Amino acid sequence: MVHPDEYWQSTQPAYKHVYGEDGDVWLPWEWTDDFRLRNFIYPMYLAMPMQLCKTLGVDTNLVIRYLPYIAHMPVVLLNDLFMWKVGKRVVGRDASRLGFLIYFFNRFETMHLIRTLTNSIEQMFTLVAFYYYLDQKNKFTMNTVILTTLISIAFMMRNTSPVGWIPLLAIKVLREGSLVPFLISGLFVALPILFFCVWVDTTMYKADTWVLTGYNFLEMNILHGLSKTFGEDNFWWYITHQIPFNCSILLPFVFASTLWYHPKICIKQNNTAYLTFYTIFYLCFFGFISHKEARFMLPIWPFLMLTTAELLSNILKSKRLSSLFAWVIKIYIIVEILTLYVMETKFRGLYKVRAELAAMEPPIHSAYLSEPLWSPHYTIMHRQDSPIKIYTANQNPMFYR
């Protein structure tokens, strides 16, 4: 368990869509008719193989527990592929090899990317879109269509996802004359996608009026400050706490490369430091949002790994320093593996108890769980023969206020 939204924004809504009629499947407050903050795109994707297995009668406990992660696997593979493709184009082949190494062993990346978080989808969409963004010029092409499609879907899934694109799209418009292609794409690509997503949400919520989950999310969390209910941190929290914690001994190189070395190389090669612009703007924007979480940093994480590798790769070419910094990288990998092991075993008890309840014979009729959000109740306690009735505590934030 990394974050409860791994389940309650994806696997559990998918389960409710498939099995909701067979039993009372409870979802958190964000999905209720009073709020309607969450989009159904990703849960519906996860629900399709679940529905197929139910129809075929092979929806055992083991299948339902693992199926969402099997469905999520293409996200991980695409993310890895485009991390490599973007790296080769922006920082070069040697730096990309090193970047992929430190990215692959980074515990923050490993813990989050393989989870069914919408933030994981956001990172993958960012990398793929950025690859096609690099080729965007002053003409409307298939690159423009793909770029617009990915940004539009990401926006509907997570309304803050276009933040880092603001300076990058501005650069394309001001320097390369991309305004007209973007306007055409916005009209003929973005608007139909946004309309389709709104229609899906309206249908799934069974609403009488159009459901704009993006507006509802911004209204409740930003305008009304509901997100503050779940914690507040100062502007510098990501820079002084989260990035240092997730980068360990590579921290000095992360800051030096992003703020100094990568822009320096780009200027020397007459290129634009897109990765630095995206990262700094993203951090500043999220710094002003009071409620902060580590997973919000996922879209910029591959960029940090690539710029860091660009600096380290150049250092490793030095005869005097190569041996020393090779050991720095080895120590980093060892630290990441050990820390990952400790953090990954922290919450296993939550799963063990529920799995034992689901496996009891004769099957239990119902269970009351005092904590409603910290584990995937329905998928992990799924029974093909006799569904378990699950009761949970109140988690409406207005209740706590």
C-alpha positions in Angstrom: 0.0 0.0 0.0 1.4 3.3 -1.1 -1.7 5.5 -1.0 -5.4 4.6 -0.6 -6.2 6.3 -3.9 -4.5 3.4 -5.6 -7.7 1.6 -4.9 -10.4 4.2 -4.3 -9.9 6.0 -7.6 -9.5 2.9 -9.7 -9.9 -0.7 -8.7 -12.8 -0.3 -6.2 -14.9 1.9 -8.6 -14.2 -0.7 -11.3 -15.4 -3.4 -8.9 -18.6 -1.5 -8.1 -19.3 -1.1 -11.8 -19.1 -4.9 -12.3 -20.5 -6.2 -9.0 -22.5 -3.3 -7.7 -25.8 -4.9 -8.6 -24.8 -8.1 -6.8 -24.2 -6.4 -3.5 -23.8 -3.1 -1.7 -20.4 -1.8 -2.9 -19.5 1.3 -0.9 -17.3 4.1 -2.4 -15.7 7.1 -0.7 -17.3 10.5 -0.6 -15.7 11.8 -3.8 -18.0 9.4 -5.8 -21.2 10.4 -4.1 -24.0 12.5 -5.7 -23.2 15.3 -3.3 -19.7 15.8 -4.7 -19.1 13.9 -8.0 -15.4 14.7 -8.1 -13.9 11.7 -9.8 -13.8 10.7 -13.5 -14.7 7.3 -14.7 -12.2 6.8 -17.6 -9.6 4.7 -15.8 -12.0 2.7 -13.6 -13.9 1.8 -16.8 -10.7 0.6 -18.4 -10.0 -1.6 -15.4 -13.6 -2.8 -15.3 -13.5 -4.3 -18.8 -11.3 -7.3 -18.1 -13.1 -7.8 -14.8 -16.5 -7.9 -16.5 -15.1 -10.4 -19.1 -13.9 -12.7 -16.4 -17.2 -12.5 -14.6 -19.1 -13.3 -17.8 -16.8 -16.3 -18.4 -17.3 -17.5 -14.8 -13.6 -17.4 -14.0 -13.7 -14.4 -11.6 -12.1 -16.2 -8.6 -10.5 -14.2 -5.7 -7.0 -14.6 -7.2 -8.1 -13.4 -10.6 -10.0 -10.3 -9.3 -7.1 -9.4 -7.0 -4.5 -9.5 -9.7 -6.4 -8.5 -12.8 -6.3 -4.7 -12.3 -2.5 -4.8 -12.1 -2.3 -6.9 -15.2 -4.5 -4.4 -17.0 -2.2 -1.6 -15.6 0.9 -3.3 -17.1 0.8 -1.6 -20.5 1.0 1.7 -18.6 4.3 0.6 -17.0 5.7 -0.7 -20.3 4.8 2.4 -22.2 6.3 4.6 -19.5 9.6 2.7 -19.6 9.6 2.8 -23.4 9.1 6.5 -23.8 11.4 7.3 -20.9 14.1 5.7 -23.1 12.9 7.4 -26.3 12.6 10.8 -24.7 16.0 10.4 -23.0 17.8 9.6 -26.2 16.5 12.7 -27.9 17.0 15.1 -25.0 20.1 14.0 -23.1 21.7 11.5 -25.4 22.1 7.7 -25.4 24.8 7.4 -22.7 22.9 9.7 -20.2 19.7 7.8 -21.1 21.3 4.5 -20.1 22.3 5.9 -16.8 19.0 7.7 -16.4 17.1 4.5 -16.9 19.3 2.8 -14.3 18.7 5.3 -11.5 15.0 5.6 -12.6 14.5 1.9 -12.4 16.0 1.5 -8.9 14.5 4.7 -7.5 12.1 3.5 -4.8 9.7 6.4 -5.3 9.3 5.6 -8.9 9.1 1.9 -8.4 6.6 2.1 -5.6 4.2 4.4 -7.5 4.4 3.5 -11.2 3.3 -0.1 -10.8 0.3 0.9 -8.8 -3.2 1.7 -10.2 -2.9 5.4 -9.3 -4.2 8.0 -11.8 -0.9 9.7 -11.1 0.9 6.8 -12.7 -1.3 7.3 -15.8 -0.5 11.0 -15.6 3.3 10.3 -15.7 3.0 8.0 -18.7 0.8 10.4 -20.6 3.3 13.2 -19.9 6.2 11.2 -21.2 4.4 10.0 -24.4 3.0 13.5 -25.0 6.4 15.1 -24.5 8.0 12.8 -27.1 5.5 14.0 -29.7 5.7 17.6 -28.4 9.4 17.7 -29.5 8.4 17.4 -33.2 5.6 19.9 -33.0 6.2 22.8 -35.4 3.9 25.2 -37.2 1.8 22.6 -39.0 -1.1 20.5 -37.9 0.1 16.9 -38.0 -0.5 13.5 -36.4 2.0 14.6 -33.7 -0.4 17.5 -32.8 -3.4 15.1 -32.6 -1.5 12.7 -30.3 -0.2 15.5 -28.1 -3.7 17.1 -27.8 -5.4 13.7 -27.2 -3.1 12.8 -24.3 -3.2 16.2 -22.6 -7.0 16.3 -22.9 -7.6 12.8 -21.4 -5.0 13.5 -18.7 -6.8 16.8 -17.9 -10.2 14.9 -17.5 -8.5 12.3 -15.2 -6.5 14.8 -13.2 -7.4 18.5 -13.7 -4.0 19.7 -12.6 -2.1 17.6 -15.1 -1.7 20.3 -17.8 0.1 22.6 -15.4 3.6 21.8 -16.6 2.5 22.2 -20.2 1.7 25.9 -19.9 5.3 27.2 -20.4 6.1 24.5 -23.0 3.0 25.2 -25.1 3.8 28.9 -24.8 7.3 28.3 -26.1 5.9 26.5 -29.1 3.5 29.2 -29.9 5.9 32.1 -29.5 9.0 30.6 -31.0 7.7 28.1 -33.6 4.4 29.5 -34.7 2.3 26.6 -33.3 -0.8 28.7 -32.5 -2.8 27.8 -35.5 -2.2 24.0 -35.2 -3.1 24.2 -31.5 -6.3 26.1 -32.2 -7.3 23.5 -34.9 -6.4 20.6 -32.6 -8.3 22.2 -29.7 -11.4 22.6 -31.8 -11.4 19.2 -33.6 -9.6 17.0 -31.1 -9.7 18.4 -27.5 -13.4 19.5 -27.5 -14.8 16.1 -28.8 -12.7 14.3 -26.2 -13.8 16.5 -23.4 -17.4 16.2 -24.5 -17.1 12.4 -24.6 -15.6 12.2 -21.1 -18.3 14.5 -19.7 -20.9 12.2 -21.3 -19.3 9.1 -19.8 -19.3 10.7 -16.3 -22.9 11.9 -16.7 -24.0 8.4 -17.7 -22.1 6.6 -15.0 -23.3 8.9 -12.3 -26.9 8.5 -13.7 -27.4 12.2 -13.4 -30.2 14.3 -14.9 -27.8 17.2 -15.7 -24.3 17.2 -17.2 -21.6 16.2 -14.7 -18.4 18.2 -14.9 -16.1 16.4 -12.6 -13.3 18.7 -13.4 -15.3 21.8 -12.3 -16.6 20.0 -9.2 -13.0 19.0 -8.2 -11.7 22.5 -8.6 -14.6 24.1 -6.9 -14.5 21.8 -3.8 -10.7 21.5 -3.4 -9.4 24.9 -4.6 -12.2 27.4 -4.2 -13.8 25.9 -1.1 -10.4 24.6 0.3 -11.8 21.1 1.1 -8.3 19.6 0.3 -7.0 21.4 3.4 -9.0 18.9 5.5 -6.4 16.3 4.5 -3.4 18.3 5.6 -1.4 21.4 4.7 2.3 22.1 4.0 4.3 25.2 3.2 5.4 26.3 -0.3 8.8 24.6 0.0 7.7 21.2 1.2 8.4 19.3 -2.1 11.8 20.9 -2.4 12.9 20.6 1.3 11.2 17.3 2.2 9.8 15.1 -0.6 12.5 15.4 -3.3 15.3 14.9 -0.7 13.6 11.9 0.8 13.1 10.3 -2.6 16.5 11.0 -4.1 18.7 10.1 -1.1 22.4 10.6 -1.9 21.7 11.8 -5.5 20.0 15.0 -4.2 22.9 17.5 -4.9 23.1 16.2 -8.5 19.3 16.4 -8.9 19.2 20.1 -8.0 22.5 21.0 -9.8 21.5 19.3 -13.0 17.9 20.7 -13.2 18.8 24.2 -12.3 22.2 24.6 -13.8 23.8 21.9 -15.9 20.9 20.9 -18.2 20.1 24.6 -19.1 23.8 25.2 -19.6 24.1 22.2 -22.1 20.9 23.3 -23.9 22.2 26.8 -24.4 25.5 25.5 -25.6 23.7 23.2 -28.2 21.2 26.0 -29.1 18.3 23.9 -27.7 15.5 24.8 -25.3 15.7 23.4 -21.7 12.2 22.0 -21.8 12.7 19.7 -18.9 13.8 22.5 -16.6 11.0 24.8 -17.7 8.4 22.0 -17.1 9.8 21.0 -13.7 10.3 24.5 -12.2 6.8 25.7 -13.3 5.2 22.5 -12.0 6.9 22.7 -8.6 6.0 26.4 -8.3 2.4 25.8 -9.1 2.0 22.9 -6.7 3.9 24.8 -4.1 1.1 27.3 -3.9 -1.5 24.5 -3.3 -1.7 24.0 0.4 -2.5 20.2 0.3 0.6 18.3 -0.8 1.3 14.6 -1.5 4.3 12.8 -2.8 2.4 11.2 -5.6 1.7 14.6 -7.1 5.4 14.7 -8.2 5.1 11.7 -10.5 4.9 13.7 -13.8 8.2 15.4 -13.3 10.1 12.4 -11.9 11.4 11.0 -15.2 12.6 14.5 -16.1 14.5 14.8 -12.8 16.1 11.4 -13.4 17.1 12.2 -17.0 18.7 15.6 -16.1 20.5 14.0 -13.2 21.9 11.3 -15.4 23.0 13.9 -17.9 25.3 15.5 -15.2 26.5 12.2 -13.7 27.2 10.7 -17.2 29.5 13.7 -17.9 31.3 13.3 -14.5 31.8 9.5 -15.1 33.7 10.4 -18.3 36.4 12.0 -16.1 39.3 9.7 -15.4 39.9 11.3 -11.9 36.2 11.1 -10.8 34.7 8.1 -12.6 35.7 5.5 -9.9 34.4 7.6 -7.0 31.1 8.5 -8.7 30.6 4.9 -9.9 30.6 4.0 -6.2 28.1 6.8 -5.5 25.7 5.3 -7.9 26.2 1.8 -6.5 25.5 3.0 -2.9 22.4 4.8 -4.2 21.1 1.6 -5.7 21.8 -0.4 -2.5 20.1 2.3 -0.3 17.0 2.4 -2.7 16.6 -1.4 -2.6 16.9 -1.7 1.1 14.5 1.2 1.8 12.0 -0.1 -0.8 12.0 -3.5 1.0 11.2 -1.9 4.4 8.5 0.4 3.0 6.9 -2.3 0.9 6.5 -4.6 3.9 5.0 -2.0 6.2 1.3 -2.5 5.5 1.1 -6.2 4.6 -0.9 -6.9 7.7 -3.9 -5.0 6.3 -4.0 -7.4 3.3 -3.3 -10.6 5.4 -6.3 -10.0 7.6 -8.7 -9.4 4.8 -7.4 -12.3 2.7 -7.9 -14.6 5.7 -11.5 -13.3 6.1 -12.2 -14.0 2.5 -10.8 -17.5 2.7 -12.8 -18.6 5.8 -15.0 -21.7 5.5 -17.9 -21.6 5.9 -17.9 -18.2 4.3 -18.6 -15.2 6.5 -21.7 -13.2 5.8 -20.4 -9.7 6.6 -17.5 -7.7 8.0 -17.3 -4.3 9.7 -14.1 -2.4 9.1 -13.2 0.5 11.3 -10.8 1.9 8.7 -12.5 2.3 5.3 -9.8 3.5 3.0 -6.4 1.9 3.7 -6.9 -1.4 1.8 -8.8 -2.7 -1.2 -11.7 -4.3 0.6 -13.8 -5.5 -2.3 -11.2 -6.9 -4.6 -9.1 -8.6 -1.9 -12.2 -10.0 -0.1 -14.0 -11.0 -3.3 -15.8 -14.4 -3.3 -17.1 -15.9 -6.4 -19.7 -18.0 -4.6 -20.9 -15.9 -1.8 -20.2 -12.1 -1.7 -19.2 -10.6 1.7 -21.2 -7.7 3.0 -18.8 -4.9 4.0 -19.6 -2.1 6.4 -17.2 0.9 7.0 -16.9 4.0 9.0 -18.0 7.5 7.8 -15.3 9.1 5.6 -17.1 12.2 4.4 -14.8 15.2 5.1 -17.7 17.4 6.0 -18.4 14.9 8.8 -15.0 15.6 10.3 -15.5 19.3 10.0 
